[in-house]
Amino acid sequence: MQPALRAASFFRGAVGLNLEDATGDAERPLVDLPLQLEKIRAVREKAEEWGVPLVLNARTDVYLLQVGDRAKRYDETVRRLRAFRDAGADCVFVPGLRDAPTIGRLVADLACPVNILAVPDSPSVVELTALGVRRISLGSGPMRAALGLLRRLAHELKTHGTYSALAEAPSYAEINQLMSSKRRAKSQN
């Protein structure tokens, strides 16, 4: 069997990935646009070659990292995301953008599916949907919220010798029910 056929037969159902443009370097926070476009095209080409039905969500961190002059961020975001879309991205992702009017404008200007990272002060699901947002991500938020609970529990235990924060934890019965529901759903497929 050819490698491409082996790879394609491995995948079942939906396959997706986020391709970020952050470098981790404060001096050059974003990957140069031509290189990022090359990456997007290469991912798209391989997915097609292997017959993998891939959803490529291309992300720019212009807003998240507050790159450049605030007055120019919107235009830079649109420039990058249009290029990502045209290079083969199915969806574009803008973490750090929370302003509803700007989100609505971005959706209209891009004319492709837009993904927003939801944080506590983001517009609600209903509001984002009304703005035309097609995908809402929580990112690492749920994990960090769980760590916040763990931190509160540790602080309470250390300072008061009590553990009332455990009251927020689901019961064993609730967890077992959740897991058995997932097993039943999996066995029906």
C-alpha positions, 0 to 999 in steps of 0.5 A: 500500500502506498504511504498516502493511501495508508495515511488516508485509511488511518483517518476517520470522520472530521480532521482539523487543525489550527495553524498559528502564525506566532513565533514566540519571539518578541522581536518578530512575533509573527511568522513572515506572511510568505512563509506562513502562506507556504505552510498553509499551501503545503498542509492543504496540498498534503491533505488533498494528496492523502485524501484527508478531509481536513478543516484548516483553521489558520490563526493570526495572533495580531490581536492576542499579542497586540502586534504593532500600532493599535490603529493598524491591527485591524488592517493587518489582521484582514491582510493576513487572514485574506491571504490565509483564506486564499492560500487554502484555509477553510476557516480563519481564527482571531484570538484576542479580538473581543469587540463585537462591532470589530468582529462583525466588520471582520466577518463581513470583510473576510467573507469566509468562516471566522473563529473567535476565542471566547473569554469572560468578556467576549460577546455571548454565543448568541451575539457572536452567532448574530455577528456571523461568527461560524466557530467559537473556541474556548482554547485552554480556558476550561483547563485553566478554570479547572486549575483555578479551582485547584488553586482555590482548593489548595489555598483553602486547605493550606489556610483553613484546613478545610476543603469546601471547594470540592463541593464543585466537583461532580459526583462519582455517579455523575461521572459514571453516567457521563462515561456510560453515555459516551460508551453507548454513543460510541458503540452505536456508531 
